[in-house]
Every structure is written in C-alpha cells, then in structure tokens.
Amino acid sequence: MSNPVGRYRAAEGAWLLLEFCARSAELRAAGYCTGLLRPNDVKLRELRLYRETVRGPIRRIRFRVLQHLHSRRGHDQHCQTLGAPRETIASLLRSWAGEEAADLLIDAVDETVDELLNGVWAHLGRDRALTHLVGRRITVHAPADHVENDSWSRSPDCPRTRQLRGVP
C-alpha cells in the first residue's frame, strides 16, 4: 500500500516534479527516456535529483528487468514528450507528495502531454507548458529540508549517486 501522506508537502512535490521533468527532458533531447524507476532509485541532493547507483545483485537484476519491461512495452506519450513514462512519474509523485497531491499533479502532467501533442503549447515549449499547468493547480516551492549533514553524500562525485541516465 502506498503512503497517503508522502515525504514532502504538495508544493514541494510540485517542485520535484518540475525538476524531474527537466532532467528527463535532457535525456529525451539525447534520444533516451528515464525508463521505469522506483522512488528508491531517485535521490534529492542539494536541490538536484540523482539516480541512486544500483548496488547488489538483486537490485541490479530488478533494475535491468524494469528497463527491459519498459523497452518491450515501448515508449508511451509521456516518454515522447517529457522523457519519462507516466508510471514512473506517478510512482515518484505518490512517494514524494502523497496520494491526493499526486493525483492533482498527475492530472496536470496528463493535461500537459495532451496539449503538447495537440500543438497548443508548441510556441512556448514543454517546460513552460508544464510549469504553467502545474502552477495553475498548486504553488510550486523548493523542498526546505534538502540539506543533509554529510557533505560527501551530497556531492555529485559521490559513488552512490550519478546523473539520471536513460533507456534508448
């Protein structure tokens, strides 16, 4: 059963959504998408999202199976426009912001994808469209508790984290 409350407030979940979509858009521009990620696969450090390094044989197998499943199913409309499958976005939002906020934000994401595919926001672009449609529903605010005590674990050079990489 998923967490009804979430780790962050709804406004912070909206900020995390925009940050995640910005990172996944970079992957999409390179011809990739994030693939199927679970909430434990994505970490926030110094207001930047990173993919947790897959450690251990069981987690490595699980990660490869998820990426293989995504490759077999094919990319959905969310992959084509935002660079991340809807399933991944929904899972991350439910973990970050809880059920109610996630439902509100997923509706904004779905509306953004529909309007981008119909050419409504073609003149402004993906990022502005998503920012506007999310901002219409909820005020976006960066997480307040993003600072950790261990400066090494926050560093992008830390071996436990790496930039989000995609699935072709």
MDAnalysis code that builds the backbone (N, CA, C; Angstrom):
import MDAnalysis as mda
import numpy as np

u = mda.Universe.empty(504, n_residues=168, atom_resindex=np.repeat(np.arange(168), 3), trajectory=True)
u.add_TopologyAttr("name", ["N", "CA", "C"] * 168)
u.add_TopologyAttr("resid", np.arange(1, 169))
u.add_TopologyAttr("resname", ["MET", "SER", "ASN", "PRO", "VAL", "GLY", "ARG", "TYR", "ARG", "ALA", "ALA", "GLU", "GLY", "ALA", "TRP", "LEU", "LEU", "LEU", "GLU", "PHE", "CYS", "ALA", "ARG", "SER", "ALA", "GLU", "LEU", "ARG", "ALA", "ALA", "GLY", "TYR", "CYS", "THR", "GLY", "LEU", "LEU", "ARG", "PRO", "ASN", "ASP", "VAL", "LYS", "LEU", "ARG", "GLU", "LEU", "ARG", "LEU", "TYR", "ARG", "GLU", "THR", "VAL", "ARG", "GLY", "PRO", "ILE", "ARG", "ARG", "ILE", "ARG", "PHE", "ARG", "VAL", "LEU", "GLN", "HIS", "LEU", "HIS", "SER", "ARG", "ARG", "GLY", "HIS", "ASP", "GLN", "HIS", "CYS", "GLN", "THR", "LEU", "GLY", "ALA", "PRO", "ARG", "GLU", "THR", "ILE", "ALA", "SER", "LEU", "LEU", "ARG", "SER", "TRP", "ALA", "GLY", "GLU", "GLU", "ALA", "ALA", "ASP", "LEU", "LEU", "ILE", "ASP", "ALA", "VAL", "ASP", "GLU", "THR", "VAL", "ASP", "GLU", "LEU", "LEU", "ASN", "GLY", "VAL", "TRP", "ALA", "HIS", "LEU", "GLY", "ARG", "ASP", "ARG", "ALA", "LEU", "THR", "HIS", "LEU", "VAL", "GLY", "ARG", "ARG", "ILE", "THR", "VAL", "HIS", "ALA", "PRO", "ALA", "ASP", "HIS", "VAL", "GLU", "ASN", "ASP", "SER", "TRP", "SER", "ARG", "SER", "PRO", "ASP", "CYS", "PRO", "ARG", "THR", "ARG", "GLN", "LEU", "ARG", "GLY", "VAL", "PRO"])
u.atoms.positions = np.array([
    [0.846, -1.180, 0.000],
    [0.000, 0.000, 0.000],
    [0.886, 1.235, 0.000],
    [0.494, 2.232, -0.774],
    [1.318, 3.428, -0.889],
    [1.076, 4.369, 0.286],
    [2.002, 5.275, 0.461],
    [1.971, 6.226, 1.562],
    [0.955, 7.327, 1.258],
    [-0.090, 7.511, 2.092],
    [-1.082, 8.545, 1.795],
    [-0.573, 9.955, 2.067],
    [0.472, 10.109, 2.855],
    [0.949, 11.434, 3.243],
    [2.114, 11.894, 2.376],
    [3.139, 11.099, 2.210],
    [4.307, 11.498, 1.434],
    [5.370, 12.141, 2.303],
    [6.562, 12.267, 1.745],
    [7.691, 12.836, 2.480],
    [7.722, 14.350, 2.425],
    [7.139, 14.926, 1.386],
    [7.182, 16.370, 1.176],
    [5.770, 16.931, 1.104],
    [5.671, 18.232, 1.303],
    [4.384, 18.905, 1.127],
    [4.045, 18.927, -0.362],
    [2.787, 19.214, -0.661],
    [2.327, 19.205, -2.048],
    [3.092, 20.212, -2.907],
    [3.358, 21.399, -2.375],
    [4.086, 22.417, -3.137],
    [5.513, 21.956, -3.435],
    [6.117, 21.262, -2.488],
    [7.461, 20.724, -2.712],
    [7.417, 19.569, -3.707],
    [6.372, 18.763, -3.652],
    [6.202, 17.692, -4.637],
    [6.074, 18.253, -6.042],
    [5.401, 19.391, -6.174],
    [5.279, 20.042, -7.481],
    [6.651, 20.497, -7.974],
    [7.467, 21.042, -7.071],
    [8.819, 21.457, -7.464],
    [9.650, 20.245, -7.898],
    [9.533, 19.155, -7.147],
    [10.271, 17.939, -7.503],
    [9.819, 17.401, -8.858],
    [8.522, 17.485, -9.134],
    [8.006, 17.065, -10.440],
    [8.646, 17.886, -11.552],
    [8.679, 19.193, -11.389],
    [9.272, 20.054, -12.417],
    [10.766, 19.776, -12.574],
    [11.454, 19.541, -11.470],
    [12.889, 19.218, -11.529],
    [13.111, 17.883, -12.234],
    [12.303, 16.880, -11.887],
    [12.435, 15.569, -12.517],
    [12.149, 15.665, -14.015],
    [11.121, 16.393, -14.381],
    [10.787, 16.529, -15.803],
    [11.858, 17.312, -16.556],
    [12.506, 18.260, -15.905],
    [13.611, 18.977, -16.549],
    [14.779, 18.027, -16.819],
    [15.103, 17.173, -15.842],
    [16.180, 16.199, -16.040],
    [15.796, 15.169, -17.111],
    [14.564, 14.711, -17.090],
    [14.149, 13.715, -18.083],
    [14.055, 14.337, -19.474],
    [13.775, 15.629, -19.560],
    [13.759, 16.309, -20.856],
    [15.155, 16.342, -21.465],
    [16.180, 16.485, -20.611],
    [17.556, 16.433, -21.107],
    [17.848, 15.063, -21.721],
    [17.359, 14.017, -21.067],
    [17.535, 12.675, -21.621],
    [16.784, 12.528, -22.937],
    [15.568, 13.058, -22.982],
    [14.741, 12.953, -24.189],
    [15.422, 13.649, -25.348],
    [16.052, 14.779, -25.086],
    [16.758, 15.513, -26.137],
    [17.917, 14.687, -26.693],
    [18.482, 13.816, -25.853],
    [19.576, 12.943, -26.291],
    [19.065, 11.636, -26.894],
    [17.736, 11.458, -26.962],
    [17.169, 10.260, -27.563],
    [16.869, 9.139, -26.584],
    [16.831, 9.430, -25.294],
    [16.566, 8.432, -24.266],
    [15.349, 8.824, -23.451],
    [14.937, 7.935, -22.557],
    [13.965, 8.291, -21.527],
    [14.443, 7.661, -20.222],
    [13.835, 8.042, -19.117],
    [14.296, 7.541, -17.823],
    [14.003, 6.068, -17.634],
    [13.005, 5.558, -18.318],
    [12.598, 4.174, -18.098],
    [11.804, 4.062, -16.814],
    [11.571, 2.838, -16.387],
    [10.804, 2.607, -15.167],
    [11.714, 2.753, -13.959],
    [11.455, 3.761, -13.152],
    [12.210, 3.998, -11.929],
    [11.279, 3.863, -10.733],
    [11.827, 3.385, -9.645],
    [11.079, 3.332, -8.389],
    [11.526, 4.500, -7.523],
    [10.728, 4.872, -6.523],
    [11.101, 6.015, -5.673],
    [12.474, 5.881, -5.019],
    [12.903, 4.669, -4.690],
    [14.220, 4.491, -4.087],
    [15.353, 4.703, -5.078],
    [15.046, 4.747, -6.365],
    [16.068, 4.930, -7.382],
    [16.449, 6.394, -7.598],
    [15.640, 7.319, -7.082],
    [15.867, 8.749, -7.311],
    [16.074, 9.433, -5.964],
    [17.162, 10.179, -5.845],
    [17.505, 10.875, -4.603],
    [17.652, 12.367, -4.862],
    [17.328, 13.163, -3.851],
    [17.477, 14.606, -3.921],
    [18.680, 15.013, -3.089],
    [19.616, 15.715, -3.728],
    [20.787, 16.225, -3.035],
    [21.062, 17.633, -3.534],
    [21.110, 18.587, -2.605],
    [21.370, 19.989, -2.931],
    [20.473, 20.488, -4.059],
    [19.195, 20.241, -3.916],
    [18.190, 20.669, -4.883],
    [18.469, 20.165, -6.298],
    [19.014, 18.973, -6.405],
    [19.244, 18.341, -7.701],
    [18.906, 16.864, -7.553],
    [18.229, 16.307, -8.522],
    [17.852, 14.896, -8.471],
    [18.933, 14.035, -9.110],
    [19.213, 12.918, -8.469],
    [20.191, 11.952, -8.965],
    [19.597, 10.563, -8.913],
    [20.101, 9.707, -9.776],
    [19.710, 8.304, -9.731],
    [20.653, 7.576, -8.799],
    [20.091, 6.848, -7.852],
    [20.894, 6.070, -6.912],
    [21.609, 4.954, -7.684],
    [22.868, 4.758, -7.404],
    [23.621, 3.684, -8.030],
    [23.040, 2.343, -7.592],
    [22.843, 1.479, -8.547],
    [22.270, 0.170, -8.250],
    [23.363, -0.698, -7.656],
    [23.182, -1.066, -6.387],
    [24.165, -1.896, -5.690],
    [23.536, -3.208, -5.300],
    [24.317, -4.235, -5.394],
    [23.841, -5.558, -5.009],
    [23.217, -6.282, -6.184],
    [23.370, -7.594, -6.215],
    [22.888, -8.357, -7.368],
    [21.367, -8.332, -7.511],
    [20.630, -8.352, -6.425],
    [19.174, -8.391, -6.525],
    [18.643, -7.069, -7.064],
    [19.131, -5.952, -6.536],
    [18.692, -4.641, -7.035],
    [19.116, -4.433, -8.480],
    [20.296, -4.933, -8.836],
    [20.777, -4.789, -10.216],
    [19.884, -5.577, -11.171],
    [19.510, -6.796, -10.781],
    [18.622, -7.604, -11.616],
    [17.260, -6.937, -11.734],
    [16.731, -6.441, -10.596],
    [15.430, -5.766, -10.621],
    [15.457, -4.558, -11.552],
    [16.533, -3.781, -11.478],
    [16.659, -2.606, -12.320],
    [16.696, -2.994, -13.798],
    [17.463, -4.018, -14.122],
    [17.551, -4.460, -15.521],
    [16.229, -5.010, -16.023],
    [15.507, -5.724, -15.154],
    [14.198, -6.254, -15.541],
    [13.227, -5.110, -15.824],
    [13.222, -4.094, -14.960],
    [12.336, -2.948, -15.184],
    [12.661, -2.235, -16.496],
    [13.939, -2.057, -16.782],
    [14.322, -1.393, -18.027],
    [13.958, -2.253, -19.238],
    [14.113, -3.569, -19.109],
    [13.744, -4.470, -20.200],
    [12.232, -4.436, -20.439],
    [11.452, -4.440, -19.352],
    [9.994, -4.364, -19.489],
    [9.585, -3.074, -20.195],
    [10.217, -1.989, -19.829],
    [9.883, -0.720, -20.469],
    [10.244, -0.755, -21.955],
    [11.375, -1.326, -22.287],
    [11.776, -1.417, -23.691],
    [10.803, -2.279, -24.487],
    [10.313, -3.367, -23.884],
    [9.365, -4.246, -24.575],
    [8.004, -3.601, -24.749],
    [7.544, -2.885, -23.737],
    [6.234, -2.218, -23.824],
    [6.263, -1.062, -24.810],
    [7.400, -0.453, -24.937],
    [7.525, 0.709, -25.800],
    [7.308, 1.993, -25.027],
    [7.638, 3.084, -25.663],
    [7.523, 4.389, -25.026],
    [6.084, 4.890, -25.157],
    [5.542, 5.411, -24.063],
    [4.200, 5.980, -24.111],
    [4.286, 7.459, -24.491],
    [3.151, 8.138, -24.488],
    [3.129, 9.549, -24.873],
    [3.944, 10.410, -23.916],
    [3.988, 10.015, -22.657],
    [4.751, 10.778, -21.671],
    [6.251, 10.669, -21.957],
    [6.695, 9.483, -22.378],
    [8.107, 9.309, -22.752],
    [8.455, 10.208, -23.935],
    [7.555, 10.256, -24.898],
    [7.822, 11.030, -26.105],
    [7.869, 12.522, -25.845],
    [7.057, 13.008, -24.906],
    [7.009, 14.450, -24.681],
    [7.854, 14.900, -23.495],
    [7.817, 14.142, -22.390],
    [8.510, 14.559, -21.167],
    [9.798, 13.795, -20.890],
    [9.974, 12.637, -21.532],
    [11.186, 11.854, -21.315],
    [11.096, 10.859, -20.181],
    [9.894, 10.662, -19.627],
    [9.694, 9.695, -18.542],
    [8.314, 9.069, -18.699],
    [8.181, 7.771, -18.471],
    [6.866, 7.138, -18.587],
    [5.922, 7.606, -17.485],
    [4.639, 7.567, -17.784],
    [3.625, 8.012, -16.816],
    [3.715, 7.200, -15.530],
    [3.972, 5.916, -15.654],
    [4.076, 5.031, -14.485],
    [5.175, 5.500, -13.527],
    [6.300, 5.912, -14.068],
    [7.402, 6.410, -13.240],
    [7.027, 7.725, -12.573],
    [6.452, 8.633, -13.335],
    [6.061, 9.936, -12.775],
    [5.051, 9.741, -11.653],
    [4.051, 8.895, -11.872],
    [3.022, 8.663, -10.856],
    [3.613, 8.035, -9.600],
    [4.492, 7.069, -9.773],
    [5.111, 6.396, -8.632],
    [5.951, 7.361, -7.801],
    [6.742, 8.181, -8.475],
    [7.578, 9.153, -7.766],
    [6.722, 10.189, -7.038],
    [5.681, 10.674, -7.700],
    [4.822, 11.679, -7.064],
    [4.104, 11.122, -5.846],
    [3.639, 9.882, -5.920],
    [2.962, 9.284, -4.771],
    [3.926, 9.143, -3.590],
    [5.157, 8.829, -3.874],
    [6.151, 8.703, -2.820],
    [6.530, 10.073, -2.248],
    [6.690, 11.054, -3.117],
    [7.137, 12.361, -2.680],
    [6.047, 13.155, -1.974],
    [4.837, 13.185, -2.536],
    [3.822, 14.128, -2.066],
    [2.557, 13.481, -1.512],
    [2.429, 12.168, -1.578],
    [1.223, 11.517, -1.087],
    [0.173, 11.374, -2.174],
    [-0.891, 10.665, -1.849],
    [-1.917, 10.305, -2.829],
    [-2.659, 11.511, -3.409],
    [-3.183, 12.381, -2.549],
    [-4.021, 13.476, -3.022],
    [-3.239, 14.463, -3.885],
    [-2.091, 14.865, -3.416],
    [-1.266, 15.798, -4.188],
    [-0.789, 15.140, -5.480],
    [-0.460, 13.860, -5.412],
    [-0.005, 13.156, -6.609],
    [-1.104, 13.119, -7.662],
    [-2.337, 12.852, -7.247],
    [-3.444, 12.827, -8.202],
    [-3.617, 14.187, -8.878],
    [-3.519, 15.244, -8.097],
    [-3.630, 16.598, -8.636],
    [-2.511, 16.884, -9.640],
    [-1.297, 16.504, -9.291],
    [-0.149, 16.771, -10.160],
    [-0.144, 15.866, -11.388],
    [-0.592, 14.635, -11.242],
    [-0.663, 13.728, -12.396],
    [-1.677, 14.247, -13.408],
    [-2.779, 14.818, -12.918],
    [-3.745, 15.435, -13.827],
    [-3.090, 16.568, -14.616],
    [-2.260, 17.365, -13.950],
    [-1.550, 18.453, -14.634],
    [-0.579, 17.899, -15.668],
    [0.108, 16.813, -15.336],
    [1.044, 16.191, -16.280],
    [0.294, 15.643, -17.483],
    [-0.820, 14.955, -17.232],
    [-1.613, 14.408, -18.338],
    [-2.145, 15.514, -19.252],
    [-2.615, 16.601, -18.639],
    [-3.104, 17.732, -19.437],
    [-1.974, 18.341, -20.260],
    [-0.792, 18.443, -19.669],
    [0.364, 18.980, -20.395],
    [0.705, 18.119, -21.600],
    [0.748, 16.807, -21.399],
    [1.076, 15.896, -22.502],
    [0.036, 15.998, -23.609],
    [-1.248, 16.010, -23.236],
    [-2.308, 16.125, -24.248],
    [-2.193, 17.425, -25.037],
    [-1.956, 18.528, -24.324],
    [-1.874, 19.809, -25.010],
    [-0.613, 19.937, -25.857],
    [0.484, 19.338, -25.407],
    [1.704, 19.360, -26.227],
    [1.526, 18.544, -27.501],
    [0.878, 17.395, -27.378],
    [0.656, 16.556, -28.560],
    [-0.323, 17.193, -29.536],
    [-1.246, 18.007, -29.020],
    [-2.208, 18.692, -29.889],
    [-1.678, 20.017, -30.413],
    [-0.476, 20.393, -30.020],
    [0.156, 21.597, -30.538],
    [-0.268, 22.889, -29.868],
    [-0.986, 22.804, -28.743],
    [-1.469, 24.008, -28.071],
    [-0.309, 24.850, -27.546],
    [0.712, 24.201, -26.980],
    [1.835, 24.916, -26.368],
    [3.096, 24.874, -27.234],
    [2.957, 24.585, -28.486],
    [4.130, 24.428, -29.349],
    [5.005, 25.683, -29.377],
    [4.398, 26.850, -29.299],
    [5.166, 28.093, -29.372],
    [5.921, 28.396, -28.073],
    [5.492, 27.828, -26.946],
    [6.172, 28.087, -25.672],
    [7.122, 26.972, -25.256],
    [6.819, 25.761, -25.609],
    [7.696, 24.642, -25.261],
    [7.212, 23.845, -24.067],
    [7.830, 22.707, -23.908],
    [7.446, 21.716, -22.904],
    [7.599, 22.233, -21.477],
    [8.727, 22.829, -21.161],
    [8.983, 23.262, -19.781],
    [8.019, 24.356, -19.331],
    [7.791, 25.319, -20.194],
    [6.864, 26.403, -19.827],
    [5.436, 25.890, -19.710],
    [5.062, 24.984, -20.577],
    [3.706, 24.425, -20.512],
    [3.502, 23.674, -19.203],
    [4.446, 22.838, -18.845],
    [4.326, 22.068, -17.604],
    [4.348, 22.998, -16.390],
    [5.228, 23.975, -16.391],
    [5.298, 24.918, -15.275],
    [3.986, 25.678, -15.122],
    [3.414, 26.105, -16.235],
    [2.161, 26.845, -16.178],
    [1.010, 25.972, -15.686],
    [0.879, 24.765, -16.237],
    [-0.259, 23.916, -15.882],
    [-0.149, 23.365, -14.461],
    [1.067, 23.126, -13.984],
    [1.239, 22.714, -12.583],
    [0.997, 23.918, -11.678],
    [1.543, 25.074, -12.052],
    [1.387, 26.281, -11.258],
    [-0.052, 26.766, -11.173],
    [-0.878, 26.416, -12.148],
    [-2.296, 26.764, -12.094],
    [-3.016, 26.005, -10.985],
    [-2.501, 24.829, -10.662],
    [-3.160, 23.993, -9.665],
    [-2.582, 24.161, -8.264],
    [-1.283, 24.425, -8.189],
    [-0.635, 24.463, -6.881],
    [0.583, 25.381, -6.951],
    [0.879, 26.062, -5.866],
    [2.059, 26.921, -5.803],
    [3.297, 26.044, -5.657],
    [4.264, 26.276, -6.502],
    [5.478, 25.460, -6.514],
    [6.475, 26.045, -5.518],
    [7.080, 25.164, -4.693],
    [8.047, 25.608, -3.689],
    [9.126, 24.545, -3.539],
    [10.388, 24.959, -3.523],
    [11.501, 24.003, -3.363],
    [11.472, 23.393, -1.961],
    [11.899, 22.138, -1.826],
    [11.916, 21.484, -0.514],
    [12.803, 22.219, 0.476],
    [12.310, 22.368, 1.699],
    [13.048, 23.099, 2.726],
    [14.096, 22.240, 3.419],
    [13.883, 20.933, 3.455],
    [14.788, 20.052, 4.195],
    [15.718, 19.280, 3.274],
    [16.273, 19.960, 2.280],
    [17.134, 19.285, 1.312],
    [18.574, 19.148, 1.764],
    [18.977, 19.821, 2.800],
    [20.369, 19.803, 3.239],
    [20.597, 18.625, 4.174],
    [21.618, 17.857, 3.877],
    [21.997, 16.734, 4.721],
    [23.275, 17.092, 5.477],
    [23.581, 16.360, 6.530],
    [24.773, 16.640, 7.329],
    [26.056, 16.215, 6.634],
    [26.007, 15.173, 5.868],
    [27.202, 14.622, 5.245],
    [27.459, 15.303, 3.904],
    [28.497, 16.132, 3.833],
    [28.758, 16.867, 2.600],
    [29.202, 15.947, 1.466],
    [29.847, 14.821, 1.755],
    [30.294, 13.911, 0.703],
    [29.110, 13.260, 0.009],
    [28.081, 12.867, 0.776],
    [26.947, 12.201, 0.155],
    [26.146, 13.161, -0.714],
    [26.317, 14.472, -0.521],
    [25.617, 15.447, -1.349],
    [26.367, 15.727, -2.640],
    [27.609, 15.349, -2.706],
    [28.426, 15.666, -3.862],
    [28.042, 14.808, -5.057],
    [28.003, 15.401, -6.254],
    [27.736, 14.594, -7.444],
    [28.847, 13.588, -7.717],
    [30.019, 13.761, -7.083],
    [31.120, 12.829, -7.271],
    [31.002, 11.609, -6.369],
    [30.035, 11.630, -5.474],
    [29.834, 10.510, -4.561],
    [29.539, 9.255, -5.379],
    [30.200, 8.133, -5.105],
    [29.991, 6.930, -5.913],
    [28.586, 6.348, -5.781],
    [27.799, 6.775, -4.799],
    [26.452, 6.235, -4.621],
    [25.435, 6.904, -5.531],
    [25.794, 8.028, -6.157],
    [24.834, 8.735, -6.997],
    [25.442, 9.004, -8.357],
    [24.582, 9.175, -9.334],
    [25.011, 9.584, -10.662],
    [23.847, 10.260, -11.345],
    [24.162, 10.978, -12.392],
    [23.118, 11.674, -13.120],
    [22.108, 10.659, -13.650],
    [20.873, 11.120, -13.849],
    [19.860, 10.256, -14.428],
    [20.315, 9.823, -15.818],
    [20.262, 8.541, -16.065],
    [20.585, 8.019, -17.389],
    [19.343, 7.370, -17.952],
    [19.282, 7.253, -19.229],
    [18.052, 6.794, -19.850],
    [18.120, 5.464, -20.531],
    [16.980, 5.092, -21.050],
    [16.794, 3.876, -21.821],
    [16.554, 4.298, -23.258],
    [17.294, 3.751, -24.221],
    [17.083, 4.164, -25.622],
    [15.726, 3.738, -26.133],
])
